[in-house]
Amino acid sequence: MGVDELDPAVVQAVAAYLRAADRLLPGRVVACAIAGSIALRAYRPGRSDIDLLVVLGGGAIRRRDMRRLRRLHRSQLPRIAARVVRGHGLSATCNASFVHVSELTRPVRAIRPIASHVGERFAVSEAFDVNPVVWRELVDGGVVLRGGPIAGWGLDPEPAALQAWCRENLEGYWRAQRDALAARRLPMSTATLEWCVLGPARLDATLVTHRILSKDQAGVVALARFPEAAGVVDVALAHLRDEPLPSEPPRAQWRDRTIALMTAILDAAGGPVRRGAAS
C-alpha cells in the first residue's frame, strides 16, 4: 500500500503530525512508517487509530527534546476535538513509538525506545509497540511516510521469538485482564467485550497460523478453534464491523462467556497448540 491509497482522514492526520514534529524537532524525524490496522489492510474509517514508528536522528535525546515530544503528542488535541464534534469520535488518533536511528537495526526486543504515546498516555523510555508482532507488521506491510523503502531499514522482528512473545503477552497481560474482568460487577460494555475477545484471539491466531492477522481475521479463526464461544465472538465481530449485534447470547451472559473464552485461549497457549478448521 502506498500513501496515495490511504484514507483521506489518515493522510490529513499524519501530515499534520509530521508538520508538528518538524516544527518542534527540526531535522530530527528521519523516518516514519505506519503499522497496525493500516499495515494489515484492516483500517476502519471512523474507528481505527493510526500506529506510527517514528525514527529520530541526531544526538542524544535530552530533557528539552522529551518536552518537545510531549508537546508533539498534545499537538493532536485540536484536530481530534474537531473530529469528535463532527461525530467521528477519537478515530484517526496518531499513536507513536519513538526509536533512535542508531537502535533501528537491533533485534526488536533489544531496542531501547525513547518514548511513546497511546491515546492520552505518554511514556518515557518504553514503547509496547516495539515488539516482534508490530515489527513483522512493518516488514510485511508497513506504509512509509518518510525515509526509503522499509526493506532497507534493517528491521529485525526476531521471527524465532514471535511465538514466545505471544505466549508471554497472553500470560503477562491477558491473564490479569481476565482476572480483573471476573472481579467486576458492573454490566459489560460492547467495547470491553470486543477488546477482551479479539485481543487474545489475535495472539492465539498467530500461535496457530504463524501470521499476524487483523482482529476480523482472528475472530474468524476463533470461531473455528473455539466453537463453544461463537456467541461472544459474533458479538465482538459485529461491534468491530459496526453491524447490528446478534440477539444471542443475552447481555447478562457476556461476561461469563468472555471469561470462558479467555480462559480457553490461555489454556491453549500453555500447552500443545489446539487446531481447528481454520488453522
C-alpha positions as CSV (number, residue, x, y, z in Angstrom):
1,M,0.0,0.0,0.0
2,G,1.2,3.5,-0.9
3,V,0.5,6.8,0.7
4,D,-1.9,7.6,-2.2
5,E,-4.1,4.7,-1.1
6,L,-4.6,5.8,2.4
7,D,-7.9,7.0,3.8
8,P,-8.2,10.8,3.5
9,A,-8.5,11.1,7.3
10,V,-5.3,9.2,7.7
11,V,-3.5,11.4,5.2
12,Q,-4.7,14.5,7.0
13,A,-3.7,13.2,10.4
14,V,-0.2,12.0,9.5
15,A,0.5,15.2,7.5
16,A,-0.4,17.4,10.5
17,Y,1.5,15.2,12.9
18,L,4.7,15.3,10.8
19,R,4.4,19.1,10.3
20,A,4.2,19.5,14.1
21,A,7.2,17.1,14.5
22,D,9.3,19.1,12.1
23,R,8.4,22.4,13.8
24,L,9.1,21.1,17.3
25,L,12.1,18.9,16.4
26,P,13.5,20.3,13.2
27,G,15.6,17.8,11.2
28,R,15.2,15.1,13.8
29,V,12.5,12.9,12.3
30,V,14.5,10.9,9.7
31,A,12.0,8.1,9.0
32,C,8.3,7.3,9.8
33,A,6.1,4.4,8.9
34,I,2.6,3.2,9.7
35,A,2.0,-0.2,11.3
36,G,-1.2,-1.7,12.9
37,S,-4.5,-2.0,11.1
38,I,-3.3,0.1,8.1
39,A,-0.3,-2.2,7.6
40,L,-2.7,-5.2,7.8
41,R,-5.1,-3.6,5.3
42,A,-7.8,-3.6,8.0
43,Y,-8.2,0.1,8.7
44,R,-11.8,1.1,9.5
45,P,-12.6,4.8,8.9
46,G,-14.2,6.4,11.9
47,R,-13.0,3.7,14.2
48,S,-9.3,2.8,13.8
49,D,-6.2,4.6,15.3
50,I,-3.0,5.2,13.4
51,D,0.1,3.4,14.8
52,L,3.4,5.1,13.9
53,L,7.0,4.2,14.2
54,V,8.9,7.5,14.3
55,V,12.7,7.3,13.9
56,L,14.8,10.1,15.3
57,G,18.3,11.1,14.2
58,G,20.8,13.5,15.6
59,G,22.4,13.4,19.0
60,A,21.2,12.0,22.3
61,I,17.7,12.9,23.4
62,R,17.8,15.5,26.1
63,R,15.3,16.7,28.6
64,R,14.2,19.6,26.3
65,D,13.7,17.1,23.4
66,M,11.5,15.0,25.6
67,R,9.4,18.0,26.5
68,R,9.0,18.6,22.7
69,L,7.9,15.1,22.2
70,R,5.2,15.6,24.8
71,R,4.2,18.8,23.0
72,L,4.0,16.8,19.8
73,H,1.7,14.3,21.5
74,R,-0.6,17.2,22.6
75,S,-0.5,18.9,19.2
76,Q,-3.2,16.5,18.0
77,L,-5.8,17.7,20.5
78,P,-7.4,20.5,18.4
79,R,-7.7,18.2,15.4
80,I,-9.1,15.3,17.4
81,A,-11.6,17.6,19.2
82,A,-12.8,18.9,15.9
83,R,-13.4,15.3,14.7
84,V,-15.3,14.5,17.9
85,V,-17.6,17.5,17.3
86,R,-18.2,16.2,13.8
87,G,-19.2,12.8,15.1
88,H,-16.0,10.9,14.2
89,G,-15.1,10.0,17.8
90,L,-11.4,9.5,18.7
91,S,-10.6,7.7,15.4
92,A,-7.5,8.7,13.3
93,T,-5.6,9.5,16.5
94,C,-1.8,9.0,15.9
95,N,-0.1,6.7,18.4
96,A,3.6,6.8,18.1
97,S,6.7,4.8,19.2
98,F,10.0,6.8,19.1
99,V,13.2,5.0,18.4
100,H,16.7,6.4,17.7
101,V,18.1,5.6,14.3
102,S,21.2,4.1,16.0
103,E,18.9,1.4,17.5
104,L,16.8,0.6,14.5
105,T,18.7,-2.4,13.2
106,R,19.0,-4.1,16.6
107,P,16.8,-7.2,17.3
108,V,13.5,-5.7,18.2
109,R,13.5,-6.9,21.8
110,A,16.9,-5.3,22.3
111,I,15.8,-1.9,21.2
112,R,15.7,0.9,23.8
113,P,12.7,3.1,23.0
114,I,13.0,6.8,23.5
115,A,9.3,7.3,24.3
116,S,5.8,6.5,23.1
117,H,2.3,7.8,23.3
118,V,-1.0,5.9,23.0
119,G,-4.3,7.7,23.5
120,E,-3.8,10.2,26.3
121,R,-0.8,8.4,27.9
122,F,2.8,9.5,27.2
123,A,5.6,7.1,28.4
124,V,9.3,7.8,28.6
125,S,11.8,5.0,27.8
126,E,9.1,2.5,26.9
127,A,7.0,1.6,23.9
128,F,4.8,-1.5,23.9
129,D,4.7,-1.5,20.1
130,V,8.4,-2.1,19.8
131,N,7.8,-5.8,19.7
132,P,8.0,-8.8,17.3
133,V,4.4,-8.5,16.2
134,V,4.5,-4.9,15.2
135,W,7.9,-5.2,13.6
136,R,6.5,-8.1,11.5
137,E,3.6,-5.8,10.5
138,L,6.0,-3.2,9.4
139,V,8.2,-5.6,7.4
140,D,5.2,-7.2,5.7
141,G,3.0,-4.2,5.1
142,G,4.3,-1.0,6.7
143,V,3.4,2.2,4.9
144,V,6.4,4.5,4.7
145,L,5.7,8.2,5.2
146,R,9.3,9.3,5.4
147,G,12.5,7.5,4.5
148,G,13.4,4.9,2.0
149,P,11.6,1.6,1.3
150,I,11.1,-0.3,4.6
151,A,13.1,-3.3,3.3
152,G,16.1,-1.1,3.6
153,W,15.5,-0.1,7.2
154,G,17.2,-3.2,8.5
155,L,14.4,-4.1,10.9
156,D,14.9,-7.4,12.8
157,P,11.5,-8.7,14.0
158,E,13.1,-11.7,15.6
159,P,10.8,-14.3,13.9
160,A,12.1,-17.1,16.1
161,A,10.8,-15.1,19.2
162,L,7.3,-14.4,17.8
163,Q,5.6,-17.4,19.4
164,A,7.2,-17.0,22.8
165,W,6.4,-13.3,22.8
166,C,2.7,-14.0,22.1
167,R,2.6,-16.5,24.9
168,E,4.3,-14.1,27.3
169,N,1.8,-11.4,26.4
170,L,-1.1,-13.7,27.0
171,E,0.3,-14.8,30.3
172,G,1.6,-11.5,31.5
173,Y,-1.2,-9.1,30.3
174,W,-4.3,-11.0,29.3
175,R,-4.4,-13.3,32.3
176,A,-4.6,-10.3,34.5
177,Q,-7.3,-8.7,32.3
178,R,-9.3,-12.0,32.6
179,D,-9.0,-11.9,36.4
180,A,-9.9,-8.2,36.6
181,L,-13.0,-8.9,34.4
182,A,-14.1,-11.7,36.7
183,A,-13.8,-9.4,39.7
184,R,-16.1,-6.7,38.2
185,R,-19.8,-6.5,38.9
186,L,-20.9,-3.7,36.5
187,P,-22.5,-4.6,33.2
188,M,-20.1,-5.4,30.4
189,S,-19.9,-2.9,27.6
190,T,-19.7,-4.0,24.0
191,A,-16.4,-2.2,23.6
192,T,-14.9,-4.1,26.5
193,L,-16.3,-7.4,25.1
194,E,-14.7,-6.7,21.7
195,W,-11.3,-5.9,23.4
196,C,-11.3,-8.9,25.7
197,V,-12.4,-11.3,22.9
198,L,-10.4,-10.2,19.9
199,G,-7.2,-9.1,21.7
200,P,-6.4,-12.6,23.0
201,A,-7.8,-14.1,19.8
202,R,-5.2,-12.3,17.7
203,L,-2.4,-13.7,19.7
204,D,-3.9,-17.2,19.6
205,A,-4.3,-16.9,15.8
206,T,-0.7,-16.0,15.5
207,L,0.3,-19.0,17.6
208,V,-1.7,-21.2,15.2
209,T,-1.1,-19.7,11.8
210,H,2.4,-18.1,12.4
211,R,0.9,-15.0,10.7
212,I,-0.1,-11.6,12.0
213,L,-3.8,-11.3,11.4
214,S,-6.3,-8.5,11.8
215,K,-8.9,-8.6,14.6
216,D,-11.5,-9.5,12.0
217,Q,-9.4,-12.4,10.6
218,A,-8.5,-13.5,14.2
219,G,-12.2,-13.6,15.0
220,V,-12.8,-16.0,12.1
221,V,-10.0,-18.2,13.4
222,A,-11.5,-18.2,16.9
223,L,-14.9,-19.3,15.6
224,A,-13.3,-22.4,14.2
225,R,-11.0,-23.1,17.2
226,F,-13.5,-22.3,20.0
227,P,-16.9,-23.1,18.6
228,E,-18.4,-23.1,22.1
229,A,-17.6,-19.3,22.2
230,A,-19.2,-18.5,18.9
231,G,-21.8,-16.2,20.6
232,V,-19.4,-13.7,22.1
233,V,-17.1,-13.9,19.1
234,D,-20.1,-13.0,16.9
235,V,-20.9,-10.0,19.2
236,A,-17.3,-8.9,19.1
237,L,-17.1,-9.1,15.3
238,A,-20.5,-7.3,14.9
239,H,-19.2,-4.4,17.1
240,L,-15.9,-4.3,15.2
241,R,-17.7,-4.2,11.8
242,D,-20.3,-1.7,13.1
243,E,-23.1,-4.2,12.4
244,P,-26.2,-4.9,14.4
245,L,-25.5,-7.0,17.5
246,P,-26.8,-10.6,17.5
247,S,-29.6,-11.3,20.0
248,E,-27.7,-14.2,21.4
249,P,-26.1,-14.6,23.9
250,P,-28.1,-12.2,26.1
251,R,-26.0,-9.4,27.6
252,A,-26.3,-10.9,31.1
253,Q,-24.1,-13.8,29.8
254,W,-21.5,-11.8,28.1
255,R,-19.1,-11.6,31.0
256,D,-19.1,-15.3,31.9
257,R,-18.8,-16.3,28.2
258,T,-16.0,-13.9,27.6
259,I,-14.1,-15.1,30.6
260,A,-14.6,-18.7,29.4
261,L,-13.1,-17.9,26.0
262,M,-10.2,-16.0,27.5
263,T,-9.5,-19.0,29.8
264,A,-9.7,-21.4,26.9
265,I,-7.2,-19.3,24.9
266,L,-4.8,-19.0,27.9
267,D,-5.0,-22.8,28.5
268,A,-4.3,-23.5,24.8
269,A,-1.3,-21.2,24.8
270,G,0.1,-23.1,27.8
271,G,0.1,-26.4,26.1
272,P,0.1,-28.1,22.7
273,V,-1.5,-25.9,20.0
274,R,-5.2,-26.6,19.7
275,R,-6.0,-26.6,16.0
276,G,-9.4,-26.0,14.4
277,A,-10.9,-26.0,10.9
278,A,-9.4,-22.5,10.2
279,S,-5.8,-23.4,11.1
